[in-house]
Amino acid sequence: MADDAAVPAIAIGPAPDPLLEDAVRRGGARVAPLESADALVWTTGPIGFPDPLPENIRWVQLNSAGVEEWFAAKVIRPDSTVLWTSAAGAFAATVAEHALTLLLAGVRALPEHLEAKTWRQQEFFSKVGTLRGTTVAIVGAGGIGRALIPMLAGVGADVIAVNRSGSPVPGAIETLPTTRLGEVWARADHFVLGAPATDATHHLVGAAEFAQMKPTAWVINVARGSLVHTNALVKALRDNTIGGAGLDVTDPEPLPDGHPLWNLPNVIITPHDSNPPAVRPPAFAEHVALNVTRFVAGENLTALIDPVVGY
């Protein structure tokens, strides 16, 4: 092995973590104190983060996919010279699985089936649908969207992907840039929201968008509650403007007891548990190992945060 001085050093904070220490070593680096490290893997939120960072730190790996709180706390600033990476993509498969579950449950009318106390076959015949032959628009087709596309293909659904650049997403029948987002609301049968929370995506889906959707459309949000205008969603659901909504995130969050969304029959709500705690540590460790390997090799890091854009 090369001399220690030639091997990049990674600090782990705010506390030691054996799983991440192993990931750092597997990536070809060594664990070191913050004051002598080249990079930092941080495992909690902005509170307590070393700000300012020592000048020797060139890269910071965060443990969450969403990073809006880091911008709100002004820890990540537009003029930052440090490379910042999120955990975007680390938990993609698990969240995509949850999104598919919500969508299938909605299309198959499972909420009403689960509440039924009598045989309602004739009534349900008119309510139960299928994803086979449908088109699902994934708005914000990043890591979660890329993991979801083959799952949807497995049940016979096509995907229109929407991302910032419009660069083709593997497996999608079409990829549109966000500048053409307005085209998808009337075209797709269902929608999965995977976009980050920024000023530009606040209330991305509201009354105007719901009005363009098919009356059988289900809207699945596994990203951030602020993407959806909640009052407009409640109205669209009450008026049967859309088929329903599957929400792992809400605005406000937690969703208060007695909120109208709790009592609507065409809503499925899960308490932001699409990425359960049991799966996070090993998935994040693999993400860290990959990025450490790239850092050691001088390659581009994955899930790089743009300090100017905000995610």
Solvent accessible surface area in square Angstrom, and as a share of the most:
residue,aa,sasa,rsa
1,M,200,0.89
2,A,62,0.48
3,D,103,0.54
4,D,89,0.46
5,A,91,0.70
6,A,76,0.59
7,V,12,0.07
8,P,27,0.17
9,A,0,0.00
10,I,0,0.00
11,A,4,0.03
12,I,25,0.13
13,G,6,0.06
14,P,80,0.50
15,A,55,0.43
16,P,115,0.72
17,D,43,0.22
18,P,108,0.68
19,L,78,0.39
20,L,5,0.02
21,E,38,0.17
22,D,66,0.34
23,A,0,0.00
24,V,0,0.00
25,R,140,0.51
26,R,121,0.44
27,G,6,0.06
28,G,33,0.32
29,A,3,0.02
30,R,72,0.26
31,V,49,0.28
32,A,12,0.09
33,P,81,0.51
34,L,47,0.24
35,E,128,0.58
36,S,66,0.43
37,A,1,0.01
38,D,37,0.19
39,A,0,0.00
40,L,4,0.02
41,V,0,0.00
42,W,13,0.04
43,T,34,0.20
44,T,63,0.37
45,G,26,0.25
46,P,21,0.13
47,I,165,0.84
48,G,65,0.63
49,F,15,0.06
50,P,32,0.20
51,D,73,0.38
52,P,117,0.73
53,L,32,0.16
54,P,40,0.25
55,E,179,0.80
56,N,55,0.28
57,I,5,0.03
58,R,131,0.48
59,W,1,0.00
60,V,0,0.00
61,Q,0,0.00
62,L,1,0.00
63,N,46,0.24
64,S,32,0.21
65,A,52,0.40
66,G,17,0.16
67,V,5,0.03
68,E,59,0.27
69,E,86,0.39
70,W,2,0.01
71,F,42,0.18
72,A,84,0.65
73,A,55,0.43
74,K,138,0.59
75,V,15,0.09
76,I,3,0.01
77,R,98,0.36
78,P,95,0.60
79,D,113,0.59
80,S,35,0.23
81,T,136,0.79
82,V,28,0.16
83,L,83,0.41
84,W,8,0.03
85,T,0,0.00
86,S,6,0.04
87,A,0,0.00
88,A,44,0.34
89,G,41,0.39
90,A,22,0.17
91,F,21,0.09
92,A,10,0.07
93,A,62,0.48
94,T,36,0.21
95,V,12,0.07
96,A,0,0.00
97,E,107,0.48
98,H,37,0.16
99,A,0,0.00
100,L,27,0.13
101,T,78,0.45
102,L,5,0.03
103,L,0,0.00
104,L,57,0.28
105,A,14,0.11
106,G,4,0.04
107,V,11,0.07
108,R,110,0.40
109,A,8,0.07
110,L,80,0.40
111,P,26,0.17
112,E,42,0.19
113,H,69,0.31
114,L,144,0.71
115,E,123,0.55
116,A,29,0.23
117,K,185,0.79
118,T,97,0.56
119,W,212,0.75
120,R,65,0.24
121,Q,81,0.36
122,Q,136,0.61
123,E,75,0.34
124,F,15,0.06
125,F,129,0.54
126,S,98,0.63
127,K,84,0.36
128,V,52,0.30
129,G,29,0.28
130,T,65,0.38
131,L,3,0.01
132,R,153,0.56
133,G,73,0.71
134,T,20,0.12
135,T,27,0.16
136,V,0,0.00
137,A,0,0.00
138,I,2,0.01
139,V,4,0.02
140,G,17,0.16
141,A,4,0.03
142,G,37,0.36
143,G,31,0.30
144,I,39,0.20
145,G,1,0.01
146,R,115,0.42
147,A,24,0.19
148,L,1,0.00
149,I,6,0.03
150,P,84,0.53
151,M,56,0.25
152,L,0,0.00
153,A,63,0.49
154,G,60,0.57
155,V,39,0.23
156,G,27,0.26
157,A,6,0.04
158,D,68,0.35
159,V,3,0.02
160,I,3,0.01
161,A,0,0.00
162,V,0,0.00
163,N,23,0.12
164,R,132,0.48
165,S,81,0.52
166,G,19,0.18
167,S,58,0.37
168,P,115,0.72
169,V,5,0.03
170,P,97,0.61
171,G,62,0.59
172,A,22,0.17
173,I,104,0.53
174,E,55,0.25
175,T,24,0.14
176,L,1,0.00
177,P,31,0.20
178,T,66,0.38
179,T,125,0.72
180,R,105,0.38
181,L,19,0.10
182,G,50,0.48
183,E,70,0.31
184,V,0,0.00
185,W,7,0.02
186,A,60,0.47
187,R,107,0.39
188,A,0,0.00
189,D,32,0.17
190,H,11,0.05
191,F,0,0.00
192,V,1,0.00
193,L,0,0.00
194,G,20,0.19
195,A,8,0.06
196,P,45,0.28
197,A,18,0.14
198,T,29,0.17
199,D,146,0.75
200,A,91,0.70
201,T,20,0.11
202,H,101,0.45
203,H,67,0.30
204,L,35,0.18
205,V,0,0.00
206,G,8,0.08
207,A,71,0.55
208,A,65,0.51
209,E,37,0.17
210,F,2,0.01
211,A,76,0.59
212,Q,82,0.36
213,M,11,0.05
214,K,74,0.31
215,P,94,0.59
216,T,96,0.56
217,A,0,0.00
218,W,20,0.07
219,V,1,0.00
220,I,0,0.00
221,N,1,0.01
222,V,9,0.05
223,A,10,0.08
224,R,65,0.24
225,G,8,0.08
226,S,29,0.19
227,L,0,0.00
228,V,6,0.04
229,H,63,0.28
230,T,17,0.10
231,N,112,0.58
232,A,15,0.11
233,L,4,0.02
234,V,11,0.06
235,K,131,0.55
236,A,6,0.05
237,L,3,0.01
238,R,144,0.53
239,D,79,0.41
240,N,104,0.54
241,T,46,0.27
242,I,1,0.01
243,G,21,0.20
244,G,0,0.00
245,A,0,0.00
246,G,0,0.00
247,L,5,0.03
248,D,1,0.01
249,V,3,0.02
250,T,15,0.09
251,D,49,0.25
252,P,66,0.42
253,E,85,0.38
254,P,122,0.77
255,L,15,0.08
256,P,66,0.42
257,D,141,0.73
258,G,67,0.64
259,H,31,0.14
260,P,49,0.31
261,L,3,0.01
262,W,118,0.41
263,N,118,0.61
264,L,26,0.13
265,P,85,0.53
266,N,22,0.11
267,V,16,0.09
268,I,30,0.15
269,I,34,0.17
270,T,27,0.16
271,P,109,0.68
272,H,78,0.35
273,D,60,0.31
274,S,5,0.03
275,N,26,0.13
276,P,47,0.30
277,P,91,0.57
278,A,89,0.69
279,V,54,0.31
280,R,97,0.35
281,P,69,0.44
282,P,70,0.44
283,A,29,0.22
284,F,13,0.05
285,A,1,0.01
286,E,98,0.44
287,H,15,0.07
288,V,0,0.00
289,A,10,0.08
290,L,82,0.41
291,N,0,0.00
292,V,0,0.00
293,T,65,0.38
294,R,75,0.28
295,F,24,0.10
296,V,58,0.33
297,A,65,0.50
298,G,71,0.68
299,E,102,0.46
300,N,128,0.66
301,L,17,0.09
302,T,38,0.22
303,A,25,0.19
304,L,93,0.46
305,I,9,0.04
306,D,48,0.25
307,P,29,0.18
308,V,115,0.66
309,V,60,0.35
310,G,16,0.15
311,Y,78,0.29
